[in-house]
Amino acid sequence: MAQAPNAGSMHGVMRGQYPIRWILIIIGAVLAVGCVTTDEGTTISGTGTVRYIDLEGGFYGIVGDDGADYLPLDLDPAFQQDGLRVRYSLEKADVATIQQWGTPVRVVAIERI
């Protein structure tokens, strides 16, 4: 019984090239994933107005005087008043929310003004 000419030769690919190609692909993928950055931990300070947003069951957000919308994940109930003017220091949070409104943040400091 005759053996096919390419039997055992990895389908025409020279021995040694196949593993090197996969190693380079894996290294490239690891480097690409390592380059992903997030804004988590970035501090935002300013003034704005607490607003009740009637979406997805309702929640309180902060509309900054700069026009940005912030979704505080831990707003103290004492500040959950529609129309309340506040001075805030917030930290961006890298999370997904069901509200799909504003930038998710954690409250570092907040006060009435």
C-alpha positions as CSV (number, residue, x, y, z in Angstrom):
1,M,0.0,0.0,0.0
2,A,1.5,3.3,-1.1
3,Q,1.5,6.3,1.2
4,A,0.3,9.7,-0.2
5,P,3.2,12.0,-0.9
6,N,2.1,14.7,1.6
7,A,1.1,12.3,4.4
8,G,2.3,13.6,7.8
9,S,3.4,17.0,6.4
10,M,0.5,19.1,8.0
11,H,-1.3,19.6,4.7
12,G,1.5,21.1,2.8
13,V,2.6,23.6,5.6
14,M,6.2,23.2,6.5
15,R,6.8,21.9,10.0
16,G,7.4,24.7,12.5
17,Q,5.5,27.4,10.6
18,Y,2.1,26.4,11.8
19,P,2.8,26.8,15.5
20,I,4.7,30.1,15.0
21,R,1.7,31.6,13.2
22,W,-0.6,30.7,16.1
23,I,1.8,32.1,18.6
24,L,2.0,35.4,16.7
25,I,-1.8,35.5,16.5
26,I,-2.2,34.9,20.2
27,I,0.5,37.5,21.1
28,G,-1.3,40.0,18.9
29,A,-4.6,39.4,20.5
30,V,-3.2,39.7,24.0
31,L,-1.6,43.0,23.1
32,A,-4.8,44.3,21.5
33,V,-6.8,43.5,24.6
34,G,-4.2,45.1,26.8
35,C,-4.6,48.3,25.0
36,V,-8.3,48.8,25.9
37,T,-8.7,51.7,28.3
38,T,-11.5,52.8,30.5
39,D,-12.4,56.0,32.2
40,E,-13.2,54.3,35.4
41,G,-11.9,56.2,38.4
42,T,-11.8,59.6,36.5
43,T,-13.0,62.3,38.8
44,I,-15.6,64.9,37.6
45,S,-16.4,68.0,39.6
46,G,-18.9,70.7,39.0
47,T,-22.4,72.0,39.7
48,G,-25.7,70.9,38.4
49,T,-29.3,70.0,39.1
50,V,-30.7,66.7,40.4
51,R,-33.5,65.6,38.1
52,Y,-36.0,62.8,38.3
53,I,-35.9,60.9,35.0
54,D,-39.1,59.0,34.2
55,L,-37.4,56.1,32.2
56,E,-37.0,52.4,33.0
57,G,-39.0,52.7,36.2
58,G,-37.7,56.1,37.2
59,F,-34.4,57.3,38.8
60,Y,-32.5,60.4,39.8
61,G,-29.7,61.8,37.7
62,I,-27.6,64.9,37.8
63,V,-27.7,67.3,34.8
64,G,-24.4,69.2,35.0
65,D,-24.3,72.9,34.2
66,D,-21.9,71.9,31.4
67,G,-24.8,70.0,29.8
68,A,-23.5,66.5,30.7
69,D,-25.8,63.9,32.2
70,Y,-24.6,61.8,35.2
71,L,-26.2,58.7,36.6
72,P,-25.2,58.4,40.2
73,L,-25.2,54.8,41.3
74,D,-25.2,55.7,45.0
75,L,-27.0,59.0,45.4
76,D,-28.0,59.5,49.0
77,P,-31.8,59.6,49.4
78,A,-31.4,63.1,51.1
79,F,-30.4,64.4,47.6
80,Q,-33.1,62.6,45.6
81,Q,-35.1,65.8,45.1
82,D,-36.1,66.9,41.6
83,G,-34.7,70.4,41.0
84,L,-32.2,70.4,43.8
85,R,-29.0,72.4,42.9
86,V,-25.8,70.7,44.0
87,R,-22.0,70.9,43.8
88,Y,-20.5,67.5,43.2
89,S,-17.4,65.4,42.9
90,L,-18.1,62.2,41.0
91,E,-16.0,59.2,39.9
92,K,-16.8,57.5,36.6
93,A,-17.8,53.9,37.0
94,D,-17.2,51.3,34.3
95,V,-20.6,49.5,34.5
96,A,-23.6,48.9,32.3
97,T,-27.0,50.0,33.5
98,I,-30.6,49.4,32.5
99,Q,-31.3,53.1,32.5
100,Q,-29.2,53.8,29.4
101,W,-29.0,57.5,30.4
102,G,-26.0,59.6,31.3
103,T,-22.6,58.5,32.5
104,P,-22.6,56.0,35.4
105,V,-20.8,57.6,38.4
106,R,-20.2,57.1,42.1
107,V,-20.6,60.0,44.4
108,V,-17.4,61.1,46.1
109,A,-18.9,64.3,47.6
110,I,-22.1,66.2,47.1
111,E,-23.6,69.3,48.8
112,R,-26.6,71.6,48.3
113,I,-26.0,75.0,46.8
